């Protein structure tokens, strides 16, 4: 797969709940590999961004599978960890608002409130149950991706906040968007 296989809003599939995986087959493993290739191809086309994670729905596969980059700070480290049927079992810490973007929401970033700590359970690629205590950026990424498996996109958390939308300029700096001019009349985000 390539970046062109990543679906974007207003594709209605992004609003659908994904199905659980009951048996980890070779097809599931191939999906994980395809997702990794699409995420890396997307990243290679962006000089100022990394592909932190991807959900299967973003490549138009309605399965509860996400991949998460193993090292967010090193763009040269190109490996991802697969989580199958991930679910948040506990939200902890405080709620902090910070910037998020999404491969399926082109050119829009937003300030999103998320818990600073979460606990997640999932299956690994071999079918073993794993439990993760995540905090900080990893907790944010996992909440974002698990939202995808439930048919939610990050902008769903900021619809009523007019000062929460941004875009990247050519230097890779976030620039505020005017909600009334740039967002409200751009029905592509919610239609």
C-alpha atoms as a printed R data frame, in Angstrom:
    type eleno elety resid chain resno       x       y      z
1   ATOM     1    CA   UNK     A     1   0.000   0.000  0.000
2   ATOM     2    CA   UNK     A     2   0.948   3.625 -0.458
3   ATOM     3    CA   UNK     A     3  -0.184   6.959  0.946
4   ATOM     4    CA   UNK     A     4  -2.795   7.024 -1.823
5   ATOM     5    CA   UNK     A     5  -4.588   4.123 -0.103
6   ATOM     6    CA   UNK     A     6  -5.221   6.266  2.994
7   ATOM     7    CA   UNK     A     7  -8.809   7.466  2.917
8   ATOM     8    CA   UNK     A     8  -9.699  10.982  4.035
9   ATOM     9    CA   UNK     A     9 -12.774  12.893  5.072
10  ATOM    10    CA   UNK     A    10 -15.479  13.066  3.860
11  ATOM    11    CA   UNK     A    11 -15.225   9.294  3.207
12  ATOM    12    CA   UNK     A    12 -18.117   7.885  5.294
13  ATOM    13    CA   UNK     A    13 -16.180   4.746  6.267
14  ATOM    14    CA   UNK     A    14 -14.156   6.858  8.711
15  ATOM    15    CA   UNK     A    15 -17.386   7.228 10.721
16  ATOM    16    CA   UNK     A    16 -18.034   3.465 10.990
17  ATOM    17    CA   UNK     A    17 -17.134   1.216 13.911
18  ATOM    18    CA   UNK     A    18 -14.551  -1.408 13.103
19  ATOM    19    CA   UNK     A    19 -15.006  -5.153 13.625
20  ATOM    20    CA   UNK     A    20 -13.054  -7.201 16.135
21  ATOM    21    CA   UNK     A    21 -10.449  -9.666 14.900
22  ATOM    22    CA   UNK     A    22 -11.238 -13.174 16.160
23  ATOM    23    CA   UNK     A    23  -8.357 -15.072 14.529
24  ATOM    24    CA   UNK     A    24  -5.008 -13.577 13.558
25  ATOM    25    CA   UNK     A    25  -4.495 -14.920 10.063
26  ATOM    26    CA   UNK     A    26  -1.855 -14.289  7.427
27  ATOM    27    CA   UNK     A    27  -4.302 -11.774  5.925
28  ATOM    28    CA   UNK     A    28  -4.282  -9.818  9.198
29  ATOM    29    CA   UNK     A    29  -0.482  -9.866  9.251
30  ATOM    30    CA   UNK     A    30  -0.415  -8.682  5.626
31  ATOM    31    CA   UNK     A    31  -2.834  -5.864  6.544
32  ATOM    32    CA   UNK     A    32  -0.427  -4.772  9.294
33  ATOM    33    CA   UNK     A    33   2.477  -4.783  6.838
34  ATOM    34    CA   UNK     A    34   0.399  -2.858  4.265
35  ATOM    35    CA   UNK     A    35  -0.575  -0.284  6.893
36  ATOM    36    CA   UNK     A    36   3.071   0.194  7.829
37  ATOM    37    CA   UNK     A    37   4.043   0.749  4.196
38  ATOM    38    CA   UNK     A    38   1.214   3.274  3.686
39  ATOM    39    CA   UNK     A    39   2.157   5.169  6.874
40  ATOM    40    CA   UNK     A    40   5.819   5.341  5.853
41  ATOM    41    CA   UNK     A    41   4.988   6.385  2.294
42  ATOM    42    CA   UNK     A    42   2.817   9.196  3.698
43  ATOM    43    CA   UNK     A    43   5.651  10.244  6.014
44  ATOM    44    CA   UNK     A    44   8.186  10.229  3.183
45  ATOM    45    CA   UNK     A    45   6.064  12.827  1.381
46  ATOM    46    CA   UNK     A    46   6.068  15.179  4.405
47  ATOM    47    CA   UNK     A    47   9.331  16.902  5.384
48  ATOM    48    CA   UNK     A    48   8.024  18.279  8.706
49  ATOM    49    CA   UNK     A    49   5.872  15.417 10.007
50  ATOM    50    CA   UNK     A    50   6.084  11.849 11.221
51  ATOM    51    CA   UNK     A    51   3.509   9.136 10.887
52  ATOM    52    CA   UNK     A    52   2.923   8.345 14.558
53  ATOM    53    CA   UNK     A    53   0.223   5.727 14.052
54  ATOM    54    CA   UNK     A    54  -2.468   4.442 11.724
55  ATOM    55    CA   UNK     A    55  -5.751   2.558 12.154
56  ATOM    56    CA   UNK     A    56  -6.921  -0.067  9.672
57  ATOM    57    CA   UNK     A    57 -10.017   1.982  8.857
58  ATOM    58    CA   UNK     A    58  -7.710   4.639  7.451
59  ATOM    59    CA   UNK     A    59  -6.765   2.228  4.661
60  ATOM    60    CA   UNK     A    60 -10.455   1.370  4.276
61  ATOM    61    CA   UNK     A    61 -10.332  -1.879  6.240
62  ATOM    62    CA   UNK     A    62 -12.986  -2.056  8.955
63  ATOM    63    CA   UNK     A    63 -10.949  -4.022 11.484
64  ATOM    64    CA   UNK     A    64  -9.873  -3.117 15.012
65  ATOM    65    CA   UNK     A    65  -6.175  -2.964 14.184
66  ATOM    66    CA   UNK     A    66  -3.816  -0.069 14.824
67  ATOM    67    CA   UNK     A    67  -0.098   0.360 14.356
68  ATOM    68    CA   UNK     A    68   1.924   2.699 16.567
69  ATOM    69    CA   UNK     A    69   5.426   3.963 15.838
70  ATOM    70    CA   UNK     A    70   7.980   2.437 18.179
71  ATOM    71    CA   UNK     A    71  10.059   5.648 18.472
72  ATOM    72    CA   UNK     A    72   8.308   8.994 17.994
73  ATOM    73    CA   UNK     A    73  11.511  11.014 18.305
74  ATOM    74    CA   UNK     A    74  13.568   9.326 15.598
75  ATOM    75    CA   UNK     A    75  12.221   9.592 12.054
76  ATOM    76    CA   UNK     A    76  14.890   7.116 10.928
77  ATOM    77    CA   UNK     A    77  13.453   4.406 13.208
78  ATOM    78    CA   UNK     A    78  10.744   3.112 10.903
79  ATOM    79    CA   UNK     A    79   9.207   0.244 12.877
80  ATOM    80    CA   UNK     A    80   5.698   0.082 14.281
81  ATOM    81    CA   UNK     A    81   3.973  -2.050 16.901
82  ATOM    82    CA   UNK     A    82   0.641  -3.623 15.972
83  ATOM    83    CA   UNK     A    83  -2.243  -3.637 18.429
84  ATOM    84    CA   UNK     A    84  -5.215  -5.850 17.606
85  ATOM    85    CA   UNK     A    85  -8.613  -5.178 19.227
86  ATOM    86    CA   UNK     A    86  -7.180  -2.367 21.385
87  ATOM    87    CA   UNK     A    87  -9.416  -0.922 24.037
88  ATOM    88    CA   UNK     A    88  -8.968   1.616 26.772
89  ATOM    89    CA   UNK     A    89  -9.683  -0.025 30.122
90  ATOM    90    CA   UNK     A    90  -8.909   2.995 32.294
91  ATOM    91    CA   UNK     A    91  -8.405   6.737 31.835
92  ATOM    92    CA   UNK     A    92  -6.262   8.478 34.432
93  ATOM    93    CA   UNK     A    93  -4.382  11.662 35.107
94  ATOM    94    CA   UNK     A    94  -5.660  15.043 34.091
95  ATOM    95    CA   UNK     A    95  -7.139  16.156 30.799
96  ATOM    96    CA   UNK     A    96  -4.696  18.226 28.753
97  ATOM    97    CA   UNK     A    97  -5.419  20.021 25.494
98  ATOM    98    CA   UNK     A    98  -2.684  19.670 22.878
99  ATOM    99    CA   UNK     A    99  -2.195  19.620 19.103
100 ATOM   100    CA   UNK     A   100  -3.179  16.648 16.956
101 ATOM   101    CA   UNK     A   101  -3.236  15.926 13.266
102 ATOM   102    CA   UNK     A   102  -4.442  12.959 11.275
103 ATOM   103    CA   UNK     A   103  -3.473  11.309  8.019
104 ATOM   104    CA   UNK     A   104  -7.194  11.149  7.181
105 ATOM   105    CA   UNK     A   105  -7.890  14.850  7.838
106 ATOM   106    CA   UNK     A   106  -5.782  16.678  5.303
107 ATOM   107    CA   UNK     A   107  -4.046  19.935  6.244
108 ATOM   108    CA   UNK     A   108  -6.024  20.450  9.473
109 ATOM   109    CA   UNK     A   109  -4.661  20.230 13.008
110 ATOM   110    CA   UNK     A   110  -6.493  20.880 16.223
111 ATOM   111    CA   UNK     A   111  -6.201  21.346 19.947
112 ATOM   112    CA   UNK     A   112  -7.730  18.213 21.452
113 ATOM   113    CA   UNK     A   113  -8.458  17.437 25.124
114 ATOM   114    CA   UNK     A   114  -7.158  13.987 26.146
115 ATOM   115    CA   UNK     A   115  -6.315  12.154 29.356
116 ATOM   116    CA   UNK     A   116  -2.618  12.199 30.214
117 ATOM   117    CA   UNK     A   117  -2.583   8.548 31.287
118 ATOM   118    CA   UNK     A   118  -4.488   5.519 30.055
119 ATOM   119    CA   UNK     A   119  -4.392   1.754 30.338
120 ATOM   120    CA   UNK     A   120  -4.973  -0.288 27.199
121 ATOM   121    CA   UNK     A   121  -5.413  -3.963 26.547
122 ATOM   122    CA   UNK     A   122  -4.954  -5.537 23.133
123 ATOM   123    CA   UNK     A   123  -3.558  -8.549 21.325
124 ATOM   124    CA   UNK     A   124  -0.113  -8.546 19.770
125 ATOM   125    CA   UNK     A   125   0.585  -9.928 16.296
126 ATOM   126    CA   UNK     A   126   0.974 -13.435 17.782
127 ATOM   127    CA   UNK     A   127  -2.390 -13.317 19.552
128 ATOM   128    CA   UNK     A   128  -0.990 -12.763 23.047
129 ATOM   129    CA   UNK     A   129  -2.873 -10.378 25.318
130 ATOM   130    CA   UNK     A   130  -0.823  -7.338 26.196
131 ATOM   131    CA   UNK     A   131  -1.512  -4.520 28.604
132 ATOM   132    CA   UNK     A   132  -0.025  -1.067 28.219
133 ATOM   133    CA   UNK     A   133   0.246   1.754 30.726
134 ATOM   134    CA   UNK     A   134   0.689   4.818 28.557
135 ATOM   135    CA   UNK     A   135   1.224   8.437 29.432
136 ATOM   136    CA   UNK     A   136   2.041  11.662 27.645
137 ATOM   137    CA   UNK     A   137   2.269  11.562 23.858
138 ATOM   138    CA   UNK     A   138   1.818   7.769 23.659
139 ATOM   139    CA   UNK     A   139  -1.427   8.046 25.651
140 ATOM   140    CA   UNK     A   140  -2.629  10.749 23.263
141 ATOM   141    CA   UNK     A   141  -1.748   8.676 20.189
142 ATOM   142    CA   UNK     A   142  -3.483   5.575 21.526
143 ATOM   143    CA   UNK     A   143  -6.653   7.520 22.369
144 ATOM   144    CA   UNK     A   144  -6.640   9.014 18.852
145 ATOM   145    CA   UNK     A   145  -6.232   5.615 17.145
146 ATOM   146    CA   UNK     A   146  -8.738   3.796 19.339
147 ATOM   147    CA   UNK     A   147 -11.200   6.590 18.510
148 ATOM   148    CA   UNK     A   148 -10.732   5.632 14.839
149 ATOM   149    CA   UNK     A   149 -11.777   2.046 15.592
150 ATOM   150    CA   UNK     A   150 -14.977   3.483 17.085
151 ATOM   151    CA   UNK     A   151 -15.779   5.703 14.098
152 ATOM   152    CA   UNK     A   152 -14.485   8.948 15.621
153 ATOM   153    CA   UNK     A   153 -12.073  11.439 14.077
154 ATOM   154    CA   UNK     A   154 -10.122  13.943 16.202
155 ATOM   155    CA   UNK     A   155 -12.102  16.918 14.910
156 ATOM   156    CA   UNK     A   156 -15.198  15.428 16.572
157 ATOM   157    CA   UNK     A   157 -13.703  16.583 19.867
158 ATOM   158    CA   UNK     A   158 -13.386  20.245 18.806
159 ATOM   159    CA   UNK     A   159 -16.470  21.129 16.791
160 ATOM   160    CA   UNK     A   160 -17.538  23.867 19.185
161 ATOM   161    CA   UNK     A   161 -14.140  25.465 19.731
162 ATOM   162    CA   UNK     A   162 -13.605  28.147 17.132
163 ATOM   163    CA   UNK     A   163  -9.992  28.835 18.097
164 ATOM   164    CA   UNK     A   164  -8.802  25.229 17.957
165 ATOM   165    CA   UNK     A   165  -8.034  24.686 14.249
166 ATOM   166    CA   UNK     A   166  -4.591  25.030 12.621
167 ATOM   167    CA   UNK     A   167  -2.650  24.230  9.471
168 ATOM   168    CA   UNK     A   168   1.056  23.868  8.742
169 ATOM   169    CA   UNK     A   169   2.840  26.551  6.756
170 ATOM   170    CA   UNK     A   170   5.690  25.789  4.335
171 ATOM   171    CA   UNK     A   171   8.224  25.947  7.177
172 ATOM   172    CA   UNK     A   172   6.330  23.346  9.207
173 ATOM   173    CA   UNK     A   173   4.983  25.866 11.720
174 ATOM   174    CA   UNK     A   174   1.388  25.690 12.955
175 ATOM   175    CA   UNK     A   175  -0.738  28.644 11.901
176 ATOM   176    CA   UNK     A   176  -4.204  29.359 13.312
177 ATOM   177    CA   UNK     A   177  -7.128  29.093 10.931
178 ATOM   178    CA   UNK     A   178 -10.109  31.420 10.988
179 ATOM   179    CA   UNK     A   179 -13.030  29.173 11.913
180 ATOM   180    CA   UNK     A   180 -15.665  31.206 10.083
181 ATOM   181    CA   UNK     A   181 -13.627  31.552  6.885
182 ATOM   182    CA   UNK     A   182 -11.521  28.366  6.750
183 ATOM   183    CA   UNK     A   183 -13.578  25.751  8.600
184 ATOM   184    CA   UNK     A   184 -17.312  26.502  8.898
185 ATOM   185    CA   UNK     A   185 -17.828  26.803  5.147
186 ATOM   186    CA   UNK     A   186 -15.605  23.774  4.458
187 ATOM   187    CA   UNK     A   187 -18.227  21.062  4.849
188 ATOM   188    CA   UNK     A   188 -15.676  18.389  3.908
189 ATOM   189    CA   UNK     A   189 -14.862  17.944  7.614
190 ATOM   190    CA   UNK     A   190 -18.315  16.845  8.787
191 ATOM   191    CA   UNK     A   191 -20.489  15.941  5.797
